[in-house]
Amino acid sequence: MALNRTNSIIVVEALATGCVATTAMLTIHNACASTINLFGTDEQRATYLPRLCNLDIKASFCLTEPGSGSDAGSLQTRADFDTSTGEYVINGGKAFISGAGMSDLYLVMCREASGGISCLLVPLQSQGLSFGQVEKKMGW
């Protein structure tokens, strides 16, 4: 049974009274699952949603970049389709990714050669995926 917006907010508010960091991770994870559900292919939904919904795997949303913050219109990370492999090659960097290094799946916002913005699903074990140091900060 799906919760309506009001009931969802009540649940999130109650969770946040106990631990804001856990609540943030759960809401980010849920937003990733919702994005795949709404915009993913049938294959992506079948592959990822059951495991995301059971929390067998965790997901993170990757938008923020060192040079452009969270302004999607200023994205510098590029995704170029390699016709020889049939895969996208992503070049760029992200910052302040909640769950970086501990999530199993990353929804990466990037700019395609056409200039459009796409969201690519990047599994943790993907070749070339790396993580910088954990930032020392107050709060989550």
N, C-alpha and C positions, 0 to 999 in steps of 0.2 A: 504494500500500500504506500503510495506516495504522500508525502506531507505537503500541505499547502505552504505558501511563503510565510505566513504568520506563525504556524506551528514549527516550521524549520528554524525561524529566528528565535523562538522560545527555547528550543533545544540547544542551539548554538550559544545563546546567552547563558544558559545553565551550565554547559560544559566550560565556558570561559571563566566562570566563577571559581572553578577548580584549577584549571591550567590553561592559560592563554596560548602557550606554545603548542600543546596537544590539539587544542581547538583549531588553531591556524593550520596545522598540518592536515587535519581531517577535512577542513573546508577546502583547502587547496587540492587535496587528493580528490574530493568529490567533484570539484569544478573540472578537473582533468577528465574524470570518468564521464561527466555530463557532456563535455566537449566531444569526446570520442563517440558517445551515444548519438549526439545531434548531427555531427559532421563527418564522422568516420565512415569507412566502407563497411560493407557487411562482414568482410573478412576481419577487419580490425575490431569490430564489435565482438565477433565470435571469439577472437584470440584474446582480447584484453579484458572485456567487461566482466566476465564471470570471476576472474582472478582479482580484479580491482574491487569488485563488490564484496568479495570474501576477505579482503585485505591480505590475500596471499602475496600480492605485489603492491608496491606503493608507487605513486606518480607525482611528478613535480612539473610546474608550469615555468617556462623559461622565456621571459620577455626582456627584463632589465639588462641593459648593456652599459659598460663603463663610460662610453662617450655620449650616450643619448638617454640614459635613464630608462624610464618606462614609457617613453614617447614612441609608440609603435610606428608612427610616420617617419621617424628618424633611424629606424633599424639599419645597422651596418652588416650584421651577420648575413652571409649569402648562402643560398642553396643552388647549386648548379647540377643539372641532370647529366649524368655520365651515360651516354648511349651505349658504351661498350660493356658496362656492368648492369645497366638498367636500374641504377640506384642514384640517389642524390648525394652529392658531396657538400658538406656544410663547412664553411670557413667563417670563423668569428669567435667572439667571446661573450659570455653572459656573466652577470654579477648578481649577488644577493638572491640566490636560488634556494628557497626553503626546501630542505631535504636533499641538497646536492651531495652526491656520494652515497647516500643511504637509500634513495629511491631506486626502483627497478626500471622505471620508464620516465622519459622526459619529453614533454610537449614543447618543442623548440619553435619559436616564432622567428622566421627568417624571410629575407627578400629573395625572390626569384629573379632570373635574368630579365624577365618581362617587366620587372619593377613592382609586381604585385607582392603581397605578403601572404605567406603560407605558414601552416603549422605542421611540422613533421614530427612523427613519433620516433624517438631515439631510445632504444633499449640500453640499459646500463653497460652491457658487454660489447657495445659497438666499437669498432676499430677507430682509434683516434680521439675518443671521448676522454677528457681528463678534467681534473678538478684542482683548483688552487687551494691555498690555505684557508682554513676556517677563520672568518673574521671575528675578532674579539669585540663584542658589542653588549650593550645592556638590553635585556629582554630577549624575545624570540628572534 
